[in-house]
Amino acid sequence: MNIPSHTIEDARWLRKAFGRGALWLLFLGPFFFLTYGLANQHAARMDAVHGVGSLVFDWEHHIPLWPWTIIPYWSIDLLYGFAFLCCRDKAATNRLAFRLLSAQLICVICFFLWPLRFTFERPAIEGVSGALFEALTSFDLPYNQAPSLHVALLVIIWRQFATFATVRAAQWGIHIWALLIGLSVLTTWQHHFIDVPTGLAAGLLCLWLWPEQGKTPLKKAEVRRPALALPYFLGAALFFSAAIALGGIGLLLCWPALSLALVAFNYAWAGAAGFQKQEGQYSLAAKWLFAPYTLGAWINSRLWTRRYPDPSPMGDGIWLGRLPTARELAAWAKQRNGKTALFDLTAELPAPDLPAGTAYDGMPCLDLVPVPASSRQGGDLLEAMQRLTALKRGHPDCEIWVACALGVSRSASVVVAWQCSSMEKAANVQDTVEQVRLSRPHIVIGQNSVACLEEFCKRLFRDDNPVAG
């Protein structure tokens, strides 16, 4: 009997996934019980000595106790193990394991630093649900609250199953069950509300630390600017202080505080890769974690460019301008019969929805940081020229909108580099900058950017340079 090759491959994949996942579970299971138990005991000792606080809103007393939701609450234990069967290769298995491990470390550290107590007294419950509650309370104490490790793990496991499923009905089933698990932390009276959004943040942070595409932000970037991290860090501290001082609804300010802290981390360490912009869009984690900053950056870009929203022609089918909205890009494309492309240099803003027929490429760069001539990790003028050249050759009849947030610095440097690369001999960078300024007077290309452009020109006309010619 001939067995289809894909069936054999699926069996091999299942065996490998199960084996590596089982090894990880042999470590993660004991690690969970050890660290979680230590945090519980630490909080219990503190509570016995001088008491442990709680953070509960008055309206939470109206949350009902639904005993049956202990079933979805407990189900995460099964899903925790089965999630490893959704990993199709070694990298995916390790990524899931590192996410789960990171969630446990982040939450347990918070439990030690900020122990909280659950304050509701749960009445006696009979039947199957009662037995499940008894099993839960046999090893759990009313501590280990914020952030909810249950919710943090749920975010990771939900993402694993949701990306693995391809049938729409299965995806909806996963989403609905995940929602039930999330609600169950409240309706089983295991957690107060504050534990849920903090748990969501912890889970998203773990997805961000170990992305499905691109590099982990834990890897140090070559192109970064630690000095620019300071104002973002101070902004994060200001928002966090205001959240603590205001309390109540003011705790929402913790979201922009976290967002600005991560931006500071990107400038100090991770670089543009920390924004996790792939093909113009953020990863799921980056979209939510950076949302307050993204909104602020977008408003800032609109305010600064309100007097010059349109792109400026640079010749050779190249235009220079701010990152357009979907409506602006569609109107521009319509004027050019749809023969258009967008070359996007922003890291801090997602690309707009593209009209039909509009091509896209990009190279995310940090704002306020000169684009270097070259770097070992890419994200430089040489890479920008290679990408822009490929976009131009792939769509020879298209006009290309080269954009950054304001259309005055990063994109202007790339346009200057493009004009230099189109010359038959080494160009005078300052003269080329002035030529670009004639078409777009408000460009800002400082001395550091000029130095990068001059270095680019030196490299450009070397015989071994792939851009030259």
QUIVEN-V236168 format. One record per residue. PHI is phi in whole degrees, -180 to 180 (NA if undefined). OMEGA is omega in whole degrees, -180 to 180 (NA if undefined). Layout:
phi=PHI omega=OMEGA
phi=PHI omega=OMEGA
This chain:
phi=NA omega=179
phi=-87 omega=178
phi=-97 omega=-180
phi=-53 omega=-177
phi=-62 omega=-179
phi=-68 omega=177
phi=-67 omega=178
phi=-64 omega=180
phi=-63 omega=179
phi=-63 omega=179
phi=-66 omega=178
phi=-64 omega=179
phi=-61 omega=-179
phi=-63 omega=180
phi=-64 omega=-179
phi=-66 omega=-180
phi=-62 omega=-179
phi=-65 omega=-179
phi=-65 omega=180
phi=-68 omega=178
phi=-64 omega=179
phi=-64 omega=178
phi=-63 omega=178
phi=-64 omega=180
phi=-64 omega=178
phi=-63 omega=176
phi=-91 omega=-174
phi=-66 omega=-179
phi=-61 omega=178
phi=-61 omega=179
phi=-63 omega=178
phi=-62 omega=-176
phi=-64 omega=179
phi=-66 omega=-175
phi=-70 omega=179
phi=-63 omega=179
phi=-65 omega=178
phi=-63 omega=179
phi=-65 omega=177
phi=-62 omega=-179
phi=-65 omega=178
phi=-61 omega=180
phi=-65 omega=180
phi=-64 omega=178
phi=-66 omega=178
phi=-63 omega=-180
phi=-64 omega=-180
phi=-70 omega=-176
phi=-84 omega=-177
phi=-137 omega=176
phi=84 omega=178
phi=-119 omega=-177
phi=-77 omega=176
phi=-146 omega=178
phi=-129 omega=-176
phi=-139 omega=179
phi=-89 omega=-178
phi=-59 omega=-176
phi=-66 omega=-179
phi=-66 omega=178
phi=-67 omega=178
phi=-93 omega=178
phi=-70 omega=-177
phi=-75 omega=172
phi=-96 omega=179
phi=-113 omega=-176
phi=-54 omega=-177
phi=-63 omega=-179
phi=-74 omega=172
phi=-65 omega=180
phi=-69 omega=174
phi=-63 omega=178
phi=-60 omega=-179
phi=-71 omega=-173
phi=-62 omega=-179
phi=-64 omega=178
phi=-64 omega=177
phi=-69 omega=-178
phi=-64 omega=178
phi=-55 omega=-179
phi=-75 omega=-178
phi=-68 omega=-180
phi=-59 omega=-179
phi=-68 omega=177
phi=-75 omega=177
phi=-91 omega=-179
phi=-100 omega=-174
phi=-94 omega=179
phi=-155 omega=-177
phi=-61 omega=-178
phi=-62 omega=-180
phi=-66 omega=179
phi=-64 omega=180
phi=-65 omega=180
phi=-62 omega=178
phi=-61 omega=-179
phi=-63 omega=179
phi=-66 omega=177
phi=-65 omega=-180
phi=-64 omega=179
phi=-64 omega=179
phi=-63 omega=179
phi=-61 omega=-180
phi=-65 omega=-180
phi=-67 omega=-179
phi=-61 omega=-176
phi=-68 omega=-179
phi=-65 omega=176
phi=-61 omega=177
phi=-64 omega=179
phi=-62 omega=179
phi=-72 omega=-176
phi=-78 omega=-173
phi=-139 omega=-179
phi=-68 omega=178
phi=-132 omega=-179
phi=-119 omega=172
phi=-79 omega=-168
phi=-109 omega=-177
phi=-81 omega=175
phi=-96 omega=-178
phi=-81 omega=179
phi=-72 omega=178
phi=-65 omega=-178
phi=-126 omega=-177
phi=-101 omega=172
phi=77 omega=-178
phi=-61 omega=180
phi=-61 omega=179
phi=-62 omega=179
phi=-63 omega=179
phi=-68 omega=176
phi=-65 omega=179
phi=-63 omega=177
phi=-63 omega=-180
phi=-69 omega=-177
phi=-74 omega=-180
phi=-67 omega=179
phi=-126 omega=-177
phi=-104 omega=176
phi=-119 omega=-176
phi=-78 omega=179
phi=-121 omega=179
phi=49 omega=-172
phi=-98 omega=-174
phi=-110 omega=-5
phi=-78 omega=-179
phi=-65 omega=176
phi=-63 omega=178
phi=-58 omega=-179
phi=-72 omega=179
phi=-60 omega=178
phi=-66 omega=179
phi=-60 omega=180
phi=-57 omega=-178
phi=-68 omega=-178
phi=-68 omega=177
phi=-57 omega=-180
phi=-62 omega=-179
phi=-63 omega=-180
phi=-71 omega=-176
phi=-65 omega=180
phi=-78 omega=-180
phi=-79 omega=-177
phi=-73 omega=179
phi=-115 omega=179
phi=-84 omega=-175
phi=-59 omega=-180
phi=-62 omega=178
phi=-66 omega=179
phi=-63 omega=179
phi=-65 omega=176
phi=-61 omega=178
phi=-63 omega=-179
phi=-63 omega=-178
phi=-67 omega=180
phi=-67 omega=177
phi=-62 omega=177
phi=-63 omega=178
phi=-62 omega=179
phi=-63 omega=180
phi=-63 omega=178
phi=-68 omega=-174
phi=-65 omega=179
phi=-66 omega=177
phi=-93 omega=-174
phi=-81 omega=170
phi=-98 omega=-178
phi=56 omega=175
phi=-100 omega=-174
phi=-139 omega=168
phi=-87 omega=-171
phi=-60 omega=-176
phi=-57 omega=-179
phi=-70 omega=-175
phi=-73 omega=180
phi=-64 omega=177
phi=-69 omega=175
phi=-67 omega=175
phi=-59 omega=179
phi=-62 omega=179
phi=-63 omega=179
phi=-64 omega=178
phi=-64 omega=178
phi=-62 omega=178
phi=-69 omega=175
phi=-63 omega=180
phi=-68 omega=-179
phi=-66 omega=-177
phi=-127 omega=-173
phi=-75 omega=177
phi=-77 omega=177
phi=-129 omega=178
phi=81 omega=-175
phi=-87 omega=172
phi=-69 omega=177
phi=-67 omega=176
phi=-73 omega=180
phi=-83 omega=-177
phi=-68 omega=-180
phi=-88 omega=176
phi=-81 omega=180
phi=-96 omega=-180
phi=-156 omega=-179
phi=-149 omega=-177
phi=-55 omega=-178
phi=-63 omega=-180
phi=-78 omega=179
phi=-71 omega=-174
phi=-59 omega=-180
phi=-62 omega=178
phi=-70 omega=177
phi=-65 omega=178
phi=-65 omega=176
phi=-63 omega=178
phi=-63 omega=180
phi=-64 omega=180
phi=-65 omega=179
phi=-64 omega=-179
phi=-66 omega=179
phi=-63 omega=178
phi=-65 omega=179
phi=-62 omega=-180
phi=-68 omega=-179
phi=-68 omega=-177
phi=-79 omega=-177
phi=63 omega=178
phi=54 omega=-180
phi=-64 omega=178
phi=-64 omega=178
phi=-65 omega=175
phi=-61 omega=179
phi=-67 omega=175
phi=-64 omega=180
phi=-66 omega=176
phi=-63 omega=177
phi=-63 omega=178
phi=-64 omega=-180
phi=-60 omega=-180
phi=-67 omega=177
phi=-63 omega=179
phi=-71 omega=175
phi=-63 omega=176
phi=-58 omega=178
phi=-63 omega=179
phi=-63 omega=180
phi=-68 omega=-177
phi=-82 omega=-170
phi=-141 omega=-167
phi=-78 omega=-178
phi=74 omega=-178
phi=-63 omega=-180
phi=-62 omega=-180
phi=-65 omega=177
phi=-81 omega=175
phi=52 omega=177
phi=-95 omega=-180
phi=-122 omega=-180
phi=53 omega=174
phi=91 omega=-175
phi=-126 omega=177
phi=-76 omega=166
phi=-67 omega=-180
phi=-56 omega=-178
phi=-65 omega=-179
phi=-64 omega=-180
phi=-58 omega=-178
phi=-84 omega=-178
phi=-68 omega=-178
phi=-97 omega=-174
phi=-54 omega=180
phi=-62 omega=179
phi=-67 omega=-180
phi=-59 omega=178
phi=-61 omega=179
phi=-63 omega=180
phi=-65 omega=179
phi=-67 omega=178
phi=-60 omega=179
phi=-59 omega=-179
phi=-66 omega=179
phi=-70 omega=-180
phi=-66 omega=-178
phi=-69 omega=-173
phi=-111 omega=-176
phi=-63 omega=-179
phi=-89 omega=179
phi=-141 omega=-177
phi=-75 omega=-174
phi=-88 omega=177
phi=-74 omega=-179
phi=-110 omega=-180
phi=-72 omega=-179
phi=-117 omega=-178
phi=89 omega=179
phi=61 omega=178
phi=77 omega=-180
phi=-106 omega=177
phi=-123 omega=-178
phi=-124 omega=180
phi=-170 omega=178
phi=-72 omega=176
phi=-65 omega=-175
phi=-79 omega=168
phi=-78 omega=179
phi=-60 omega=-179
phi=-67 omega=180
phi=-63 omega=-180
phi=-67 omega=179
phi=-65 omega=179
phi=-66 omega=179
phi=-65 omega=179
phi=-65 omega=-180
phi=-64 omega=179
phi=-64 omega=-177
phi=-112 omega=175
phi=58 omega=175
phi=78 omega=-179
phi=-91 omega=-173
phi=-140 omega=176
phi=-149 omega=178
phi=-120 omega=175
phi=-113 omega=-166
phi=-108 omega=-179
phi=-111 omega=-179
phi=-85 omega=171
phi=-102 omega=-170
phi=-94 omega=-180
phi=-132 omega=176
phi=-74 omega=177
phi=-71 omega=177
phi=-74 omega=171
phi=-63 omega=-174
phi=-90 omega=173
phi=-68 omega=-178
phi=-56 omega=177
phi=91 omega=-180
phi=-85 omega=180
phi=-84 omega=-178
phi=-143 omega=166
phi=-153 omega=-178
phi=-164 omega=176
phi=-145 omega=-176
phi=-57 omega=179
phi=-131 omega=177
phi=-69 omega=176
phi=-68 omega=177
phi=67 omega=179
phi=-116 omega=179
phi=-58 omega=177
phi=-73 omega=-176
phi=-70 omega=178
phi=-64 omega=178
phi=-159 omega=176
phi=-154 omega=-178
phi=-66 omega=-176
phi=-97 omega=-178
phi=84 omega=-177
phi=72 omega=-175
phi=-128 omega=-178
phi=-66 omega=178
phi=-64 omega=178
phi=-66 omega=179
phi=-60 omega=179
phi=-67 omega=178
phi=-63 omega=-180
phi=-68 omega=-179
phi=-67 omega=177
phi=-64 omega=179
phi=-64 omega=178
phi=-66 omega=-179
phi=-68 omega=-179
phi=-71 omega=179
phi=-73 omega=-180
phi=-136 omega=-172
phi=-63 omega=-179
phi=-90 omega=-176
phi=-87 omega=168
phi=-100 omega=-169
phi=-111 omega=175
phi=-92 omega=177
phi=-91 omega=-169
phi=-134 omega=161
phi=-136 omega=-173
phi=-57 omega=-179
phi=-109 omega=-177
phi=73 omega=-177
phi=-129 omega=-174
phi=-129 omega=-178
phi=-58 omega=-179
phi=-66 omega=179
phi=-66 omega=178
phi=-63 omega=180
phi=-67 omega=178
phi=-65 omega=176
phi=-61 omega=178
phi=-62 omega=179
phi=-63 omega=-180
phi=-66 omega=176
phi=-64 omega=-177
phi=-70 omega=180
phi=-85 omega=-180
phi=-88 omega=-177
phi=-81 omega=177
phi=-140 omega=-177
phi=-55 omega=-176
phi=-96 omega=171
phi=-84 omega=-172
phi=-62 omega=-177
phi=-63 omega=177
phi=-66 omega=180
phi=-67 omega=176
phi=-60 omega=-179
phi=-66 omega=177
phi=-65 omega=177
phi=-65 omega=-179
phi=-65 omega=178
phi=-61 omega=-180
phi=-87 omega=-180
phi=-137 omega=-170
phi=-61 omega=-172
phi=-94 omega=178
phi=-66 omega=-179
phi=-127 omega=178
phi=-124 omega=-176
phi=-78 omega=-177
phi=-64 omega=178
phi=-64 omega=177
phi=-67 omega=177
phi=-62 omega=178
phi=-62 omega=177
phi=-64 omega=179
phi=-66 omega=178
phi=-67 omega=176
phi=-64 omega=177
phi=-61 omega=-180
phi=-64 omega=178
phi=-63 omega=-180
phi=-74 omega=-172
phi=-62 omega=-173
phi=-101 omega=170
phi=-73 omega=-177
phi=-62 omega=-176
phi=-93 omega=-178
phi=-81 omega=-177
phi=-70 omega=-179
phi=-85 omega=-176
phi=-61 omega=178
phi=80 omega=NA
